[in-house]
Amino acid sequence: MTGSWTTADIPAQTGRTAVVTGANSGLGLDTARALAAEGAHVVLAVRDVARGEAAAAGLPGSTEVRRLDLADLESVRAFAAGWSGPLDVLVNNAGVMWVPAGETVDGFETHLGTNHLGPFALTALLLPHLTDRVVTVSSATHRMGAIDLDDLNWQRRPYSPTAAYSASKLANLLFTLELQRRLTAAGSRLRALAAHPGYAATNLQSHTGSRPWNAVMAVANRVVATSSEQGALPILFAATAELPGGGYTGPSRLGETRGAPTLVGRTPAASDPVLAAGLWARSAELTGVDVPASLPG
C-alpha cells in the first residue's frame, strides 16, 4: 500500500493548520518543515520560544511559534485557551526519554506527565477545534512497556528510566485506541492515529540525564540510526495520508527500524480496550481534563 512513500507523496496542505509539539528540533522540526513546505500553516508548540523562533526562521511557508510546556498543566491549559479557529492536525510529538527519577510541575512522574498526561490534556482541550486528526508519537519500545493503573507515577515500584519510558509509549497507543473508540461512538469524522519513527537519530537520546547513556546513544546514532528526516516519515504519513482511524504507522523494514512508512502492528497490551478505558479514566482524574460532552462531527 505504501510502496516507497516519501515527502513527495504528501498531498497539498494549503489552507490547513497543524500544531506540532516539540517542533524546535529533531522529528518535530522535520515534521513541521515538510508540512509547511506543502502549504500548511504550522504552529511550533515549544517550551523555549527563542529556540522555536530560531527554528521557524529556517522553515519555508507560513509558521508561528507558541509556548507550550507539556510537563506543566497550567501551560497546557493556557495554550488551549489561546487557540481560536479550526485546527486540522495536532501532532503530539514532544517528549522525554530515559530521564532520571523526577516529577513534573504537577507532581507526575516525568515520563508519564510529559509523554502522556500532557498530550492527553492538550488533545482533550483542543478537540472542539479539530477538523481532521490527532497523531501521537509512540515508540517500538512500547513492546517492553507495562501499565500499572494503581501505580502510574512509580511511587511503589522500583523506578527504571527505560521501563518508565516504555510505559509512557504504551500509554500513547492506549490513548489513541480509546480516543478513536470515543470518536467512532460519537459518529465523529475525526481520526486518532499513532506513529513511531523507528530508530532515528535525534537530540532526544542525548538528554537522558546520564553521561554514560548519552555516550552510548551518541555512538549508536552514528553507527545504527537512520536520519531524523527518515524518522519523521511515519509521522507525516499518519498526519497526511488516507488511513483508518486507530492506525499505527512505522518504518517497514529491518524490524521497523527504517524504511518507507506503513501500517504496523502493536502488542496485545496496546490493543486492550479495557486497559485503554482504565488509563483514560485515571488520566482524566489526574489532569482534571476530559473530552467535551459533544465531540466534533
C-alpha positions in Angstrom: 0.0 0.0 0.0 2.8 2.4 0.8 5.5 1.5 -1.7 8.3 3.9 -1.2 6.3 6.7 0.3 8.3 9.9 0.8 7.6 13.6 1.5 7.0 13.9 -2.3 3.7 12.0 -1.7 2.3 14.4 0.9 -0.8 15.9 -0.6 -1.2 19.7 -0.8 -1.7 21.2 2.6 -2.7 24.6 1.5 -5.4 26.1 3.8 -4.7 23.6 6.6 -3.4 24.4 10.0 -1.2 22.0 12.0 0.2 22.1 15.6 3.4 20.2 16.1 4.6 19.9 19.7 8.4 19.9 20.3 9.0 21.3 16.9 12.2 23.2 17.5 14.4 20.2 16.8 14.5 16.6 15.7 11.4 14.8 14.5 9.2 17.7 15.3 11.2 20.1 13.3 11.4 17.8 10.3 7.6 17.2 10.5 6.9 20.9 10.7 9.3 21.6 7.8 7.6 19.1 5.5 4.0 20.3 6.3 5.0 23.9 5.9 6.7 23.1 2.5 3.4 21.7 1.3 1.4 24.8 2.2 0.2 24.2 5.8 0.3 26.9 8.4 2.4 25.3 11.1 2.4 26.2 14.7 5.6 25.2 16.5 4.5 24.5 20.1 7.7 24.6 22.2 8.9 25.2 25.7 11.6 27.6 24.6 10.2 30.3 22.4 13.5 31.8 21.4 14.7 28.4 20.2 11.4 27.9 18.5 11.7 31.2 16.7 15.2 30.3 15.6 14.0 27.0 14.2 11.0 28.6 12.5 13.2 31.2 10.8 14.7 28.3 8.7 11.4 26.9 7.6 9.5 27.5 4.4 6.0 28.8 4.2 3.7 30.0 7.0 4.7 29.3 10.6 4.4 30.7 14.0 5.7 29.9 17.5 3.7 29.5 20.7 4.9 28.4 24.1 3.8 25.0 25.4 5.3 23.0 28.3 3.7 19.6 28.4 5.2 19.0 31.9 3.0 21.9 33.2 -0.8 21.6 33.0 -1.1 25.3 33.5 0.9 25.8 30.3 -1.2 23.3 28.5 -4.4 25.0 29.6 -3.1 28.4 28.6 -2.1 27.1 25.1 -5.5 25.6 24.5 -7.3 28.7 25.9 -5.4 30.9 23.5 -6.5 28.8 20.5 -9.2 30.1 18.2 -10.4 28.9 14.8 -10.1 25.5 13.2 -7.2 23.1 13.7 -6.8 20.4 11.1 -3.9 18.3 12.6 -2.5 18.0 16.1 0.9 16.2 16.2 1.7 15.1 19.8 5.5 14.7 19.2 7.3 16.3 22.2 8.6 14.0 24.9 11.4 12.9 27.1 13.4 9.7 27.1 15.2 7.7 29.8 15.4 10.6 32.3 16.3 10.0 36.0 13.5 9.8 38.5 11.8 13.1 38.8 8.4 14.9 38.8 6.7 17.4 36.6 5.4 20.7 37.9 2.1 18.9 38.8 3.8 16.0 40.7 3.6 13.4 38.0 6.5 11.0 37.1 8.4 12.8 34.4 7.8 10.3 31.5 4.1 9.8 32.4 3.5 13.5 32.8 5.4 14.8 29.7 4.8 11.9 27.3 1.2 11.0 28.1 -0.7 13.2 30.6 0.3 16.5 28.9 -0.6 15.3 25.4 -3.8 13.8 26.8 -4.9 17.1 28.3 -3.8 19.1 25.3 -5.8 16.9 22.9 -8.9 16.9 25.1 -8.8 20.7 25.4 -8.2 21.3 21.6 -10.7 18.7 20.5 -13.5 21.2 19.9 -11.3 22.9 17.3 -10.0 19.8 15.5 -11.3 19.1 12.0 -9.3 16.1 10.8 -6.9 14.1 13.0 -4.7 13.7 16.1 -1.3 12.0 15.6 0.5 10.8 18.7 4.1 9.7 18.5 4.8 6.4 20.3 7.8 4.0 20.0 8.6 0.4 19.2 9.7 0.2 22.8 6.0 0.2 23.8 6.5 -3.6 23.4 8.5 -3.6 26.6 6.1 -1.4 28.4 3.6 -2.3 31.2 0.9 -0.1 32.7 0.0 -0.4 36.4 -3.1 1.7 36.8 -2.6 1.7 40.6 0.9 3.0 40.4 1.2 5.2 37.3 3.6 7.5 39.0 6.1 4.8 40.1 5.6 5.5 43.8 5.6 1.8 44.9 7.6 0.1 42.1 11.4 0.4 41.8 12.0 3.2 39.3 13.6 2.4 36.0 14.1 5.1 33.3 13.8 2.6 30.5 10.7 0.9 32.0 9.0 4.3 32.7 9.7 5.5 29.1 8.4 2.2 27.6 5.2 2.5 29.8 4.6 6.1 28.6 4.9 4.9 25.0 2.4 2.1 25.6 0.2 4.8 27.2 0.4 6.7 23.9 -1.1 3.8 22.0 -3.8 3.1 24.6 -4.7 6.8 24.5 -5.0 6.6 20.7 -7.1 3.4 20.9 -9.6 4.8 23.4 -9.8 8.2 21.7 -10.7 6.5 18.4 -13.3 4.4 20.2 -14.9 7.5 21.6 -14.8 9.4 18.2 -16.4 6.4 16.4 -19.1 6.0 19.1 -19.9 9.7 18.7 -20.1 9.5 14.9 -17.2 11.9 14.5 -15.2 12.0 11.4 -12.1 12.9 13.3 -9.3 10.3 13.4 -6.8 9.3 16.1 -3.6 7.8 14.8 -0.2 6.9 16.3 3.2 6.7 14.7 6.7 5.6 15.6 9.9 6.7 13.9 11.9 3.5 14.1 15.5 4.1 15.3 16.1 7.7 14.3 19.0 9.9 15.4 17.6 12.9 17.3 18.8 15.0 20.2 16.3 13.1 22.5 18.9 10.4 23.0 21.4 13.0 24.3 19.2 14.3 27.1 18.8 11.1 29.2 20.4 12.7 32.3 23.1 10.0 32.3 26.5 10.7 30.7 27.3 7.0 30.1 23.9 6.5 28.4 24.4 9.7 26.4 27.8 8.5 25.2 26.4 5.0 24.2 23.5 6.6 22.3 25.8 9.0 20.5 27.7 6.1 19.1 24.6 4.2 18.2 23.2 7.3 16.5 26.2 7.5 14.3 26.5 3.8 13.5 23.0 2.3 13.6 20.3 5.0 13.4 18.6 6.4 10.4 18.3 10.2 10.0 15.7 12.4 11.7 14.2 13.2 8.3 13.6 9.5 7.7 12.3 9.1 11.2 9.7 11.8 10.6 8.2 9.9 7.6 5.9 7.7 9.6 4.6 10.8 11.5 4.0 12.6 8.2 2.4 9.5 6.8 0.0 9.4 9.7 -0.7 13.1 9.5 -1.4 13.4 5.8 -2.2 10.0 4.2 -5.7 8.5 3.9 -5.5 6.0 6.7 -8.1 4.4 9.1 -8.7 5.9 12.5 -6.8 4.0 15.2 -4.0 3.2 12.7 -0.4 2.9 13.9 2.4 3.7 11.4 6.1 2.9 11.4 9.0 2.0 9.2 8.6 -1.1 7.0 12.0 -2.7 7.1 14.6 -4.3 9.4 12.3 -4.8 12.4 10.6 -1.5 12.0 13.8 0.4 12.4 14.0 2.0 8.9 12.4 2.1 5.5 9.2 3.6 4.0 6.3 4.1 6.4 3.5 1.6 6.6 0.8 0.5 9.0 2.4 -1.7 11.7 1.3 -3.9 14.5 1.2 -3.5 18.2 1.3 -5.7 21.3 -1.8 -7.2 22.8 -1.5 -4.8 25.8 -1.6 -1.9 23.4 -4.8 -3.3 21.8 -6.6 -3.9 25.2 -9.8 -1.9 25.2 -10.3 -2.5 29.0 -6.8 -1.2 29.8 -7.3 1.7 27.5 -10.5 2.7 29.1 -9.0 2.4 32.6 -6.0 4.5 31.6 -8.3 7.2 30.2 -10.3 7.3 33.4 -7.2 7.6 35.5 -5.7 10.3 33.1 -8.9 12.3 33.3 -8.8 12.1 37.1 -5.1 13.1 37.4 -5.3 16.0 34.9 -8.9 17.2 35.7 -9.4 17.2 31.9 -11.7 15.0 29.8 -13.2 15.1 26.3 -16.1 17.5 25.9 -19.6 16.1 26.1 -20.2 17.0 22.4 -17.5 15.8 20.0 -16.9 17.5 16.7 -18.7 15.8 13.8 
